[in-house]
Amino acid sequence: MILPLESPLRPGRKQASGNKMTIVPDLRSFRYEPRPARLSPMQMLVVQLVCCGLADKEIAFILGVSSATVKAHMSRAIKDMGLFRRHQLVRYVFENGLFDPETAQADILRRRAAC
């Protein structure tokens, strides 16, 4: 579908010329309905490092694995919990108190010193 650049699109609105409906994905439509799941220790460690604000490559370097492995752990954790996005998993971890910043900081420093 080719759309003119000068006309702004709004979800569910009809275009001025013709009776075609515009299709614009609304990113807020993803539901946030997490279900408790048991994560492996490695998945939980990766999630906590993501909560610290580290990128996948940084986490991979610290843990001594590839960035594809880090992405696989995150994808599996997101899928197991019935979520759709990475930020939803981080939100769940913070809302339920599963993240301890002091412990995570000490773990990061310990692992960086070992590298």
All heavy atoms as an XYZ file, in Angstrom:
905
protein
N       0.849     -1.170      0.000
C       0.000      0.000      0.000
C       0.898      1.238      0.000
O       1.755      1.385      0.856
C      -0.886     -0.029      1.252
C      -1.663      1.216      1.451
S      -3.036      1.124      2.618
C      -2.271      0.748      4.147
N       0.738      2.111     -0.968
C       1.516      3.332     -1.080
C       0.669      4.475     -0.533
O      -0.464      4.698     -0.959
C       1.906      3.601     -2.546
C       2.763      2.446     -3.066
C       2.640      4.928     -2.672
C       3.074      2.532     -4.525
N       1.240      5.179      0.424
C       0.524      6.280      1.063
C       1.240      7.594      0.780
O       2.466      7.649      0.788
C       0.450      6.055      2.573
C      -0.256      4.776      3.019
C      -0.115      4.600      4.511
C      -1.723      4.830      2.641
N       0.503      8.655      0.560
C       1.145      9.958      0.360
C       1.766     10.451      1.661
O       1.200     10.284      2.734
C      -0.012     10.854     -0.096
C      -1.244     10.179      0.366
C      -0.945      8.717      0.422
N       2.952     11.033      1.568
C       3.661     11.475      2.757
C       3.066     12.730      3.382
O       3.235     12.977      4.562
C       5.133     11.721      2.420
C       5.925     10.489      1.996
C       7.330     10.897      1.610
C       5.962      9.475      3.119
N       2.385     13.539      2.599
C       1.893     14.806      3.135
C       0.639     14.660      3.993
O       0.270     15.567      4.711
C       1.637     15.826      2.019
C       0.617     15.385      0.973
C       1.246     14.583     -0.154
O       2.461     14.398     -0.157
O       0.498     14.131     -1.022
N      -0.054     13.523      3.919
C      -1.274     13.362      4.729
C      -0.974     12.547      5.978
O      -0.462     11.433      5.886
C      -2.373     12.680      3.904
O      -1.970     11.380      3.568
N      -1.224     13.088      7.161
C      -0.979     12.333      8.393
C      -1.977     11.176      8.520
O      -3.129     11.286      8.110
C      -1.185     13.364      9.498
C      -2.082     14.381      8.898
C      -1.773     14.403      7.422
N      -1.504     10.075      9.076
C      -2.366      8.906      9.256
C      -2.808      8.802     10.704
O      -2.038      9.053     11.612
C      -1.608      7.643      8.864
C      -1.174      7.552      7.412
C      -0.383      6.278      7.215
C      -2.379      7.567      6.510
N      -4.019      8.404     10.873
C      -4.543      8.170     12.215
C      -5.174      6.784     12.222
O      -5.857      6.422     11.271
C      -5.579      9.222     12.574
C      -4.972     10.594     12.666
C      -5.951     11.576     13.244
N      -5.304     12.877     13.283
C      -5.903     14.006     13.056
N      -7.180     14.027     12.752
N      -5.252     15.132     13.125
N      -4.950      6.024     13.294
C      -5.513      4.677     13.321
C      -7.028      4.699     13.195
O      -7.717      5.441     13.891
C      -5.098      4.129     14.687
C      -3.954      4.978     15.102
C      -4.166      6.316     14.464
N      -7.554      3.894     12.277
C      -9.000      3.741     12.148
C      -9.707      4.874     11.440
O     -10.920      4.911     11.396
N      -9.012      5.811     10.862
C      -9.622      6.942     10.160
C      -9.639      6.668      8.664
O      -8.775      6.000      8.131
C      -8.844      8.235     10.416
C      -8.735      8.588     11.877
C     -10.021      9.162     12.359
N      -9.861      9.545     13.747
C     -10.845      9.889     14.519
N     -12.067      9.900     14.051
N     -10.638     10.210     15.754
N     -10.608      7.233      7.964
C     -10.671      7.094      6.519
C      -9.831      8.178      5.870
O      -9.733      9.294      6.380
C     -12.114      7.197      6.029
C     -12.958      6.023      6.450
C     -14.336      6.120      5.867
C     -15.158      4.923      6.298
N     -16.504      4.951      5.743
N      -9.232      7.837      4.729
C      -8.463      8.824      4.000
C      -9.420      9.794      3.318
O     -10.576      9.484      3.057
C      -7.598      8.144      2.951
C      -6.451      7.372      3.538
C      -5.604      6.736      2.455
O      -6.043      6.617      1.326
N      -4.408      6.327      2.821
N      -8.912     10.983      3.019
C      -9.743     12.004      2.388
C     -10.183     11.574      0.988
O     -11.308     11.827      0.580
C      -8.988     13.327      2.324
N      -9.316     10.940      0.236
C      -9.681     10.518     -1.113
C      -9.996      9.024     -1.091
O      -9.154      8.209     -0.765
C      -8.532     10.804     -2.080
O      -7.397     10.063     -1.711
N     -11.227      8.685     -1.405
C     -11.621      7.280     -1.423
C     -12.158      6.829     -0.069
O     -12.155      7.565      0.905
N     -12.610      5.617     -0.022
C     -13.160      5.079      1.221
C     -12.303      3.954      1.782
O     -12.812      3.023      2.391
C     -14.583      4.559      0.966
C     -15.551      5.680      0.720
O     -15.353      6.781      1.228
N     -16.580      5.426     -0.059
N     -11.000      4.030      1.592
C     -10.107      3.011      2.120
C      -9.740      3.340      3.556
O      -9.517      4.491      3.910
C      -8.837      2.931      1.285
C      -9.094      2.481     -0.138
C      -7.795      2.421     -0.899
C      -8.061      2.012     -2.334
N      -6.825      2.027     -3.123
N      -9.681      2.303      4.374
C      -9.273      2.483      5.768
C      -7.753      2.428      5.855
O      -7.120      1.616      5.174
C      -9.857      1.381      6.644
C     -11.372      1.404      6.734
S     -11.996      2.857      7.573
C     -11.520      2.506      9.232
N      -7.174      3.257      6.673
C      -5.737      3.209      6.879
C      -5.438      2.144      7.925
O      -6.204      1.926      8.853
C      -5.198      4.562      7.364
O      -5.861      4.905      8.566
C      -5.421      5.635      6.330
N      -4.318      1.498      7.752
C      -3.912      0.474      8.703
C      -2.593      0.919      9.309
O      -1.559      0.918      8.651
C      -3.749     -0.885      8.006
C      -5.072     -1.295      7.373
C      -3.271     -1.930      8.993
C      -4.984     -2.504      6.501
N      -2.634      1.314     10.567
C      -1.456      1.763     11.281
C      -1.391      0.956     12.573
O      -2.339      0.963     13.348
C      -1.528      3.273     11.607
C      -0.294      3.708     12.377
C      -1.667      4.075     10.329
N      -0.306      0.245     12.802
C      -0.237     -0.554     14.031
C      -0.161      0.344     15.257
O       0.558      1.335     15.282
C       1.051     -1.359     13.859
C       1.859     -0.588     12.883
C       0.890      0.128     11.993
N      -0.928      0.006     16.248
C      -0.911      0.742     17.507
C      -0.093     -0.077     18.491
O      -0.513     -1.161     18.911
C      -2.335      0.947     18.021
C      -2.378      1.852     19.237
O      -1.324      2.443     19.563
O      -3.446      1.966     19.844
N       1.090      0.401     18.850
C       1.979     -0.369     19.698
C       1.447     -0.526     21.114
O       1.876     -1.396     21.845
C       3.363      0.285     19.729
C       4.086      0.314     18.390
C       5.420      1.012     18.527
C       4.266     -1.085     17.850
N       0.512      0.297     21.510
C      -0.058      0.167     22.845
C      -1.071     -0.958     22.932
O      -1.598     -1.240     23.979
C      -0.709      1.478     23.265
C       0.314      2.591     23.430
C      -0.378      3.895     23.583
N      -0.978      4.211     22.277
C      -1.687      5.287     22.026
N      -1.896      6.158     22.956
N      -2.194      5.505     20.832
N      -1.353     -1.611     21.816
C      -2.366     -2.649     21.820
C      -1.871     -3.957     22.431
O      -2.661     -4.851     22.659
C      -2.864     -2.901     20.399
O      -1.820     -3.450     19.624
N      -0.566     -4.091     22.684
C      -0.067     -5.306     23.298
C      -0.502     -5.353     24.759
O      -0.254     -4.434     25.521
C       1.463     -5.370     23.204
C       1.954     -5.586     21.811
C       2.518     -4.561     21.096
C       1.817     -6.827     21.207
C       2.968     -4.764     19.805
C       2.262     -7.037     19.912
C       2.836     -6.005     19.215
N      -1.144     -6.434     25.116
C      -1.671     -6.577     26.474
C      -0.535     -6.817     27.460
O       0.458     -7.444     27.145
C      -2.647     -7.737     26.522
C      -3.872     -7.519     25.704
C      -4.811     -8.702     25.806
N      -4.166     -9.979     25.499
C      -3.967    -10.453     24.282
N      -4.343     -9.752     23.236
N      -3.388    -11.622     24.092
N      -0.742     -6.345     28.681
C       0.194     -6.607     29.764
C      -0.530     -7.486     30.769
O      -1.193     -7.003     31.677
C       0.678     -5.297     30.400
C       1.601     -5.525     31.568
C       2.886     -5.999     31.358
C       1.196     -5.277     32.861
C       3.734     -6.218     32.411
C       2.044     -5.492     33.926
C       3.314     -5.964     33.704
O       4.162     -6.179     34.749
N      -0.448     -8.779     30.555
C      -1.068     -9.746     31.443
C      -0.045    -10.831     31.761
O      -0.126    -11.946     31.249
C      -2.305    -10.355     30.782
C      -3.376     -9.337     30.466
C      -4.470     -9.912     29.573
O      -4.374    -11.079     29.181
O      -5.410     -9.172     29.282
N       0.942    -10.506     32.609
C       1.992    -11.491     32.879
C       1.460    -12.661     33.703
O       0.553    -12.507     34.520
C       3.029    -10.703     33.662
C       2.270     -9.602     34.290
C       1.149     -9.276     33.342
N       2.025    -13.826     33.469
C       1.704    -14.979     34.290
C       3.005    -15.440     34.939
O       4.063    -15.460     34.296
C       1.065    -16.082     33.464
C       1.891    -16.602     32.340
C       1.186    -17.755     31.624
N       2.034    -18.271     30.566
C       1.878    -17.993     29.282
N       0.898    -17.218     28.889
N       2.696    -18.503     28.388
N       2.941    -15.777     36.206
C       4.163    -16.211     36.903
C       4.756    -17.445     36.234
O       4.038    -18.365     35.842
C       3.685    -16.538     38.312
C       2.395    -15.808     38.467
C       1.787    -15.743     37.100
N       6.051    -17.465     36.105
C       6.756    -18.594     35.505
C       8.087    -18.757     36.220
O       8.660    -17.793     36.723
C       6.978    -18.359     34.019
N       8.541    -19.976     36.264
C       9.838    -20.245     36.885
C      10.916    -20.064     35.820
O      10.958    -20.794     34.841
C       9.873    -21.658     37.444
C      11.167    -21.971     38.175
C      11.129    -23.344     38.771
N      10.082    -23.464     39.764
C      10.234    -23.214     41.066
N      11.400    -22.810     41.508
N       9.241    -23.375     41.901
N      11.779    -19.079     36.047
C      12.875    -18.814     35.112
C      14.120    -19.552     35.585
O      14.331    -19.728     36.786
C      13.155    -17.321     35.031
C      12.014    -16.415     34.556
C      12.472    -14.977     34.554
C      11.535    -16.829     33.187
N      14.941    -19.953     34.644
C      16.207    -20.604     35.004
C      17.126    -19.556     35.640
O      16.939    -18.347     35.447
C      16.860    -21.200     33.758
O      17.356    -20.174     32.925
N      18.133    -19.999     36.389
C      19.055    -19.024     36.993
C      19.733    -18.124     35.954
O      19.929    -16.935     36.188
C      20.080    -19.908     37.709
C      19.377    -21.184     37.967
C      18.420    -21.368     36.829
N      20.070    -18.686     34.797
C      20.712    -17.885     33.752
C      19.741    -16.867     33.171
O      20.116    -15.711     32.925
C      21.245    -18.806     32.648
C      22.087    -18.083     31.646
S      23.581    -17.444     32.398
C      24.651    -17.378     31.006
N      18.491    -17.262     32.960
C      17.484    -16.321     32.465
C      17.285    -15.191     33.463
O      17.216    -14.025     33.082
C      16.152    -17.033     32.220
C      16.128    -17.919     31.014
C      14.845    -18.699     30.901
O      14.099    -18.859     31.864
N      14.573    -19.210     29.705
N      17.206    -15.523     34.746
C      17.006    -14.492     35.764
C      18.204    -13.553     35.826
O      18.042    -12.343     35.977
C      16.761    -15.156     37.122
C      16.169    -14.232     38.130
S      14.575    -13.632     37.585
C      14.482    -12.118     38.477
N      19.413    -14.093     35.679
C      20.610    -13.253     35.688
C      20.601    -12.300     34.496
O      20.888    -11.104     34.646
C      21.861    -14.126     35.664
C      23.200    -13.400     35.660
C      23.331    -12.507     36.889
C      24.327    -14.392     35.592
N      20.250    -12.804     33.325
C      20.189    -11.953     32.134
C      19.132    -10.865     32.316
O      19.364     -9.696     31.998
C      19.915    -12.799     30.865
C      19.581    -11.920     29.690
C      21.114    -13.673     30.546
N      17.983    -11.225     32.849
C      16.912    -10.241     33.077
C      17.378     -9.170     34.055
O      17.128     -7.974     33.855
C      15.630    -10.936     33.570
C      14.616     -9.922     34.070
C      15.031    -11.793     32.473
N      18.073     -9.570     35.111
C      18.556     -8.586     36.079
C      19.591     -7.661     35.466
O      19.619     -6.467     35.758
C      19.115     -9.289     37.312
C      18.032     -9.896     38.172
C      18.563    -10.548     39.418
O      19.766    -10.802     39.534
N      17.681    -10.826     40.353
N      20.443     -8.191     34.605
C      21.434     -7.343     33.947
C      20.769     -6.385     32.959
O      21.209     -5.248     32.799
C      22.489     -8.203     33.253
C      23.403     -8.988     34.192
C      24.304     -9.924     33.418
C      24.214     -8.058     35.070
N      19.698     -6.833     32.329
C      18.928     -5.931     31.463
C      18.307     -4.821     32.308
O      18.268     -3.656     31.905
C      17.858     -6.712     30.672
C      16.869     -5.775     30.019
C      18.515     -7.585     29.623
N      17.827     -5.172     33.491
C      17.241     -4.166     34.389
C      18.276     -3.146     34.843
O      17.930     -2.021     35.192
C      16.611     -4.840     35.609
S      15.119     -5.758     35.229
N      19.548     -3.529     34.839
C      20.629     -2.580     35.168
C      20.892     -1.603     34.036
O      21.620     -0.640     34.207
C      21.911     -3.339     35.482
S      21.907     -4.190     37.045
N      20.317     -1.890     32.866
C      20.497     -0.994     31.738
C      21.588     -1.415     30.780
O      21.993     -0.626     29.919
N      22.069     -2.643     30.905
C      23.126     -3.110     30.017
C      22.545     -3.587     28.690
O      21.433     -4.108     28.639
C      23.902     -4.251     30.672
C      24.630     -3.913     31.971
C      25.300     -5.154     32.527
C      25.655     -2.822     31.744
N      23.310     -3.428     27.637
C      22.916     -3.902     26.315
C      23.254     -5.388     26.190
O      24.006     -5.943     27.004
C      23.642     -3.111     25.236
N      22.708     -6.023     25.169
C      22.936     -7.451     24.965
C      24.420     -7.782     24.817
O      24.900     -8.774     25.365
C      22.184     -7.938     23.726
C      20.682     -7.978     23.935
O      20.241     -7.965     25.109
O      19.953     -8.021     22.944
N      25.151     -6.961     24.087
C      26.576     -7.215     23.879
C      27.365     -7.079     25.179
O      28.313     -7.828     25.415
C      27.143     -6.285     22.814
C      26.658     -6.622     21.420
C      27.297     -5.740     20.383
C      26.789     -6.105     18.999
N      27.405     -5.285     17.952
N      26.995     -6.124     26.017
C      27.667     -5.969     27.309
C      27.393     -7.169     28.210
O      28.300     -7.677     28.873
C      27.189     -4.689     27.996
C      27.608     -3.421     27.298
C      26.971     -2.185     27.891
O      25.769     -2.220     28.215
O      27.689     -1.176     28.017
N      26.156     -7.621     28.216
C      25.790     -8.796     29.024
C      26.549    -10.018     28.519
O      27.072    -10.812     29.308
C      24.267     -9.029     28.985
C      23.538     -7.858     29.639
C      23.897    -10.325     29.671
C      22.045     -7.872     29.441
N      26.626    -10.165     27.206
C      27.338    -11.301     26.621
C      28.817    -11.277     27.018
O      29.396    -12.320     27.351
C      27.195    -11.279     25.104
N      29.413    -10.103     27.023
C      30.823     -9.987     27.409
C      31.027    -10.352     28.872
O      31.949    -11.081     29.223
C      31.330     -8.565     27.145
C      32.750     -8.351     27.557
C      33.797     -8.851     26.790
C      33.051     -7.667     28.718
C      35.110     -8.659     27.171
C      34.367     -7.470     29.113
C      35.391     -7.974     28.337
N      30.144     -9.858     29.730
C      30.262    -10.126     31.169
C      30.079    -11.611     31.471
O      30.810    -12.191     32.273
C      29.247     -9.280     31.962
C      29.651     -7.807     31.919
C      29.142     -9.750     33.401
C      28.614     -6.871     32.488
N      29.112    -12.238     30.822
C      28.806    -13.641     31.099
C      29.684    -14.603     30.309
O      29.680    -15.810     30.581
C      27.336    -13.928     30.804
C      26.317    -13.147     31.637
C      24.913    -13.526     31.215
C      26.528    -13.403     33.120
N      30.386    -14.117     29.304
C      31.248    -14.970     28.510
C      30.490    -15.844     27.524
O      30.893    -16.968     27.245
N      29.364    -15.333     27.028
C      28.563    -16.059     26.037
C      28.365    -15.142     24.839
O      28.752    -13.984     24.859
C      27.194    -16.501     26.623
C      27.386    -17.474     27.768
C      26.384    -15.301     27.080
N      27.719    -15.659     23.799
C      27.467    -14.818     22.624
C      26.212    -13.969     22.844
O      25.383    -14.277     23.705
C      27.295    -15.681     21.377
O      26.085    -16.397     21.445
N      26.094    -12.913     22.055
C      24.907    -12.063     22.191
C      23.655    -12.808     21.744
O      22.561    -12.520     22.232
C      25.074    -10.771     21.393
O      25.236    -11.064     20.023
N      23.796    -13.788     20.860
C      22.646    -14.600     20.446
C      22.118    -15.423     21.628
O      20.902    -15.616     21.759
C      23.033    -15.518     19.297
N      23.016    -15.883     22.494
C      22.598    -16.621     23.682
C      21.825    -15.719     24.628
O      20.806    -16.127     25.189
C      23.830    -17.215     24.400
O      24.556    -18.019     23.484
C      23.422    -18.034     25.603
N      22.290    -14.495     24.792
C      21.590    -13.533     25.649
C      20.190    -13.261     25.092
O      19.207    -13.262     25.831
C      22.401    -12.224     25.781
C      21.603    -11.159     26.511
C      23.715    -12.483     26.477
N      20.109    -13.055     23.788
C      18.808    -12.814     23.160
C      17.893    -14.017     23.306
O      16.686    -13.861     23.513
C      19.000    -12.459     21.686
C      19.646    -11.115     21.480
C      19.907    -10.844     20.013
C      20.683     -9.540     19.854
N      20.996     -9.264     18.458
N      18.462    -15.219     23.213
C      17.657    -16.430     23.369
C      17.100    -16.538     24.784
O      15.926    -16.899     24.974
C      18.493    -17.661     23.038
N      17.915    -16.217     25.785
C      17.439    -16.257     27.176
C      16.321    -15.234     27.401
O      15.320    -15.526     28.056
C      18.583    -15.996     28.152
C      19.510    -17.161     28.326
N      19.088    -18.406     28.730
C      20.852    -17.269     28.149
C      20.121    -19.229     28.802
N      21.208    -18.553     28.440
N      16.495    -14.037     26.843
C      15.451    -13.010     26.995
C      14.170    -13.421     26.276
O      13.074    -13.282     26.825
C      15.945    -11.672     26.441
C      16.824    -10.896     27.387
S      16.019    -10.474     28.939
C      14.783     -9.334     28.370
N      14.296    -13.933     25.071
C      13.115    -14.341     24.308
C      12.353    -15.442     25.023
O      11.122    -15.418     25.098
C      13.517    -14.827     22.919
O      14.096    -13.785     22.197
N      13.088    -16.399     25.565
C      12.446    -17.514     26.272
C      11.745    -17.017     27.533
O      10.631    -17.442     27.848
C      13.495    -18.570     26.604
C      12.961    -19.800     27.238
C      12.097    -20.543     26.270
N      11.493    -21.671     26.955
C      10.921    -22.663     26.355
N      10.861    -22.684     25.043
N      10.406    -23.639     27.031
N      12.375    -16.105     28.274
C      11.764    -15.566     29.488
C      10.498    -14.785     29.145
O       9.473    -14.913     29.833
C      12.764    -14.674     30.231
N      10.543    -13.990     28.088
C       9.378    -13.207     27.671
C       8.249    -14.137     27.260
O       7.089    -13.948     27.649
C       9.768    -12.240     26.526
C      10.672    -11.134     27.060
C       8.527    -11.650     25.861
C      11.336    -10.310     25.987
N       8.572    -15.171     26.508
C       7.555    -16.125     26.050
C       6.953    -16.907     27.220
O       5.733    -17.095     27.288
C       8.179    -17.084     25.039
C       7.216    -18.096     24.482
C       7.907    -19.037     23.521
C       6.941    -20.121     23.075
N       7.622    -21.146     22.287
N       7.804    -17.373     28.138
C       7.315    -18.150     29.278
C       6.355    -17.357     30.155
O       5.443    -17.918     30.752
C       8.480    -18.648     30.132
C       9.266    -19.761     29.463
O       8.769    -20.315     28.458
O      10.365    -20.082     29.954
N       6.570    -16.059     30.239
C       5.731    -15.224     31.099
C       4.511    -14.687     30.366
O       3.723    -13.946     30.944
C       6.557    -14.092     31.676
C       7.702    -14.637     32.501
S       8.390    -13.487     33.637
C       7.066    -13.256     34.740
N       4.355    -15.023     29.103
C       3.180    -14.595     28.354
C       3.201    -13.124     27.978
O       2.148    -12.506     27.816
N       4.388    -12.564     27.830
C       4.527    -11.153     27.484
C       4.925    -11.036     26.013
O       5.165    -12.030     25.342
C       5.570    -10.501     28.385
C       5.236    -10.557     29.883
C       6.409    -10.069     30.711
C       3.989     -9.755     30.193
N       4.973     -9.800     25.541
C       5.264     -9.548     24.134
C       6.525     -8.732     23.918
O       7.142     -8.816     22.869
C       4.091     -8.822     23.468
C       2.824     -9.603     23.497
C       1.869     -9.343     24.460
C       2.599    -10.610     22.583
C       0.695    -10.063     24.488
C       1.433    -11.337     22.611
C       0.472    -11.066     23.569
N       6.890     -7.922     24.870
C       8.010     -6.997     24.700
C       8.974     -7.078     25.885
O       8.604     -7.436     26.996
C       7.505     -5.555     24.590
C       6.582     -5.316     23.429
C       7.407     -5.059     22.198
N       6.546     -4.599     21.119
C       6.484     -5.212     19.955
N       7.183     -6.280     19.713
N       5.696     -4.743     19.007
N      10.204     -6.680     25.602
C      11.264     -6.689     26.602
C      10.943     -5.752     27.771
O      11.172     -6.083     28.926
C      12.543     -6.261     25.883
C      13.773     -6.233     26.677
C      14.892     -5.706     25.770
N      16.156     -5.757     26.408
C      17.189     -6.443     25.949
N      17.095     -7.109     24.840
N      18.318     -6.442     26.591
N      10.406     -4.583     27.460
C      10.115     -3.615     28.521
C       9.007     -4.115     29.445
O       8.952     -3.733     30.607
C       9.763     -2.246     27.946
C       8.476     -2.210     27.199
N       7.266     -1.984     27.796
C       8.204     -2.379     25.891
C       6.306     -2.022     26.889
N       6.857     -2.265     25.718
N       8.123     -4.982     28.949
C       7.089     -5.544     29.809
C       7.697     -6.474     30.854
O       7.266     -6.481     32.005
C       6.065     -6.313     28.968
C       5.213     -5.434     28.100
C       4.273     -6.230     27.219
O       4.579     -7.350     26.821
N       3.131     -5.647     26.906
N       8.711     -7.229     30.460
C       9.393     -8.107     31.412
C      10.125     -7.292     32.468
O      10.075     -7.613     33.651
C      10.361     -9.031     30.668
C      11.098    -10.050     31.516
C      10.121    -10.988     32.209
C      12.068    -10.840     30.666
N      10.787     -6.220     32.050
C      11.485     -5.353     33.004
C      10.479     -4.726     33.970
O      10.717     -4.661     35.175
C      12.302     -4.275     32.255
C      12.867     -3.249     33.217
C      13.403     -4.922     31.441
N       9.346     -4.296     33.452
C       8.288     -3.727     34.301
C       7.813     -4.739     35.331
O       7.671     -4.420     36.516
C       7.122     -3.291     33.419
C       5.919     -2.811     34.179
C       4.804     -2.444     33.224
N       3.557     -2.287     33.914
C       2.386     -2.103     33.322
N       2.329     -2.029     32.005
N       1.293     -1.984     34.015
N       7.603     -5.994     34.909
C       7.153     -7.042     35.822
C       8.181     -7.282     36.926
O       7.834     -7.422     38.096
C       6.905     -8.337     35.046
C       6.510     -9.486     35.929
C       5.205     -9.616     36.372
C       7.436    -10.433     36.331
C       4.831    -10.667     37.200
C       7.078    -11.482     37.148
C       5.780    -11.599     37.575
O       5.417    -12.631     38.400
N       9.454     -7.315     36.558
C      10.517     -7.557     37.537
C      10.540     -6.448     38.581
O      10.631     -6.709     39.786
C      11.884     -7.689     36.819
C      13.027     -7.642     37.805
C      11.927     -8.973     36.013
N      10.413     -5.188     38.146
C      10.430     -4.077     39.098
C       9.168     -4.046     39.954
O       9.237     -3.774     41.152
C      10.603     -2.738     38.371
C      12.034     -2.407     38.076
C      12.521     -2.488     36.783
C      12.895     -2.024     39.078
C      13.845     -2.182     36.503
C      14.216     -1.719     38.817
C      14.695     -1.800     37.521
N       8.018     -4.308     39.354
C       6.764     -4.259     40.111
C       6.680     -5.333     41.184
O       6.035     -5.135     42.207
C       5.566     -4.400     39.171
C       5.270     -3.161     38.364
C       4.109     -3.353     37.413
O       3.643     -4.499     37.222
O       3.657     -2.340     36.839
N       7.322     -6.462     40.973
C       7.228     -7.574     41.914
C       8.452     -7.725     42.802
O       8.575     -8.717     43.517
C       6.953     -8.877     41.153
C       5.582     -8.850     40.522
O       4.581     -8.819     41.222
N       5.534     -8.829     39.209
N       9.351     -6.762     42.757
C      10.502     -6.771     43.659
C      11.482     -7.900     43.397
O      12.126     -8.375     44.332
N      11.609     -8.352     42.158
C      12.519     -9.440     41.830
C      13.923     -8.941     41.506
O      14.798     -9.734     41.182
C      11.974    -10.233     40.629
C      10.599    -10.846     40.819
C      10.130    -11.481     39.520
C      10.614    -11.860     41.940
N      14.132     -7.656     41.602
C      15.413     -7.052     41.237
C      15.970     -6.302     42.431
O      15.323     -5.421     42.993
C      15.207     -6.100     40.059
C      16.449     -5.354     39.668
C      17.504     -6.010     39.082
C      16.545     -3.998     39.877
C      18.640     -5.332     38.706
C      17.679     -3.306     39.506
C      18.724     -3.970     38.921
N      17.185     -6.674     42.831
C      17.876     -5.988     43.916
C      19.081     -5.265     43.317
O      20.053     -5.910     42.916
C      18.323     -6.990     44.981
C      18.996     -6.325     46.155
O      18.755     -5.120     46.390
O      19.778     -7.002     46.849
N      19.024     -3.943     43.223
C      20.105     -3.199     42.546
C      21.477     -3.393     43.178
O      22.467     -3.494     42.471
C      19.660     -1.739     42.643
C      18.212     -1.785     42.929
C      17.953     -3.065     43.650
N      21.544     -3.450     44.504
C      22.843     -3.590     45.166
C      23.484     -4.936     44.842
O      24.669     -5.026     44.541
C      22.699     -3.432     46.687
C      22.386     -2.020     47.138
C      20.908     -1.677     47.003
O      20.062     -2.608     46.991
O      20.592     -0.491     46.904
N      22.700     -6.002     44.891
C      23.224     -7.329     44.574
C      23.649     -7.410     43.115
O      24.702     -7.975     42.786
C      22.157     -8.406     44.862
O      21.728     -8.273     46.209
C      22.701     -9.793     44.640
N      22.842     -6.845     42.240
C      23.160     -6.863     40.812
C      24.436     -6.071     40.537
O      25.285     -6.514     39.746
C      22.002     -6.302     40.004
N      24.589     -4.927     41.188
C      25.792     -4.102     41.004
C      27.028     -4.858     41.473
O      28.053     -4.875     40.787
C      25.647     -2.786     41.770
C      26.816     -1.840     41.618
C      26.820     -1.152     40.271
O      25.835     -1.156     39.563
N      27.940     -0.580     39.921
N      26.931     -5.516     42.630
C      28.069     -6.282     43.150
C      28.400     -7.444     42.215
O      29.577     -7.747     41.982
C      27.750     -6.797     44.551
N      27.377     -8.090     41.674
C      27.591     -9.211     40.744
C      28.276     -8.745     39.467
O      29.172     -9.401     38.951
C      26.258     -9.888     40.445
C      26.449    -11.216     39.737
O      27.454    -11.901     40.016
O      25.581    -11.570     38.929
N      27.844     -7.594     38.953
C      28.458     -7.047     37.739
C      29.924     -6.724     37.978
O      30.804     -7.087     37.191
C      27.707     -5.793     37.261
C      26.341     -6.177     36.722
C      28.499     -5.063     36.194
C      25.464     -4.982     36.418
N      30.222     -6.069     39.091
C      31.612     -5.714     39.392
C      32.474     -6.944     39.589
O      33.629     -6.996     39.133
C      31.669     -4.802     40.624
C      31.033     -3.411     40.441
C      31.037     -2.670     41.774
C      31.766     -2.624     39.370
N      31.932     -7.956     40.261
C      32.669     -9.196     40.479
C      32.963     -9.889     39.149
O      34.077    -10.347     38.905
C      31.876    -10.120     41.389
C      32.575    -11.435     41.717
C      31.766    -12.281     42.671
N      30.407    -12.541     42.226
C      30.089    -13.484     41.337
N      31.013    -14.216     40.765
N      28.826    -13.671     40.993
N      31.981     -9.940     38.265
C      32.177    -10.613     36.976
C      33.126     -9.815     36.065
O      33.876    -10.396     35.303
C      30.839    -10.836     36.289
C      30.018    -11.916     36.944
C      28.703    -12.107     36.232
N      27.879    -13.086     36.888
C      27.889    -14.386     36.604
N      28.697    -14.854     35.693
N      27.105    -15.215     37.242
N      33.062     -8.477     36.128
C      33.977     -7.670     35.312
C      35.407     -7.841     35.776
O      36.345     -7.835     34.978
C      33.576     -6.205     35.365
C      32.417     -5.883     34.458
C      32.177     -4.395     34.358
N      31.053     -4.124     33.483
C      30.416     -2.989     33.432
N      30.786     -1.980     34.218
N      29.403     -2.806     32.607
N      35.608     -7.965     37.108
C      36.954     -8.147     37.637
C      37.520     -9.491     37.214
O      38.733     -9.633     37.024
C      36.928     -8.025     39.152
N      36.659    -10.490     37.057
C      37.113    -11.829     36.681
C      37.514    -11.888     35.207
O      38.267    -12.775     34.814
C      36.015    -12.855     36.963
N      37.015    -10.952     34.392
C      37.326    -10.990     32.932
C      38.708    -10.513     32.630
O      39.328     -9.767     33.131
C      36.312    -10.146     32.153
S      34.668    -10.851     32.180
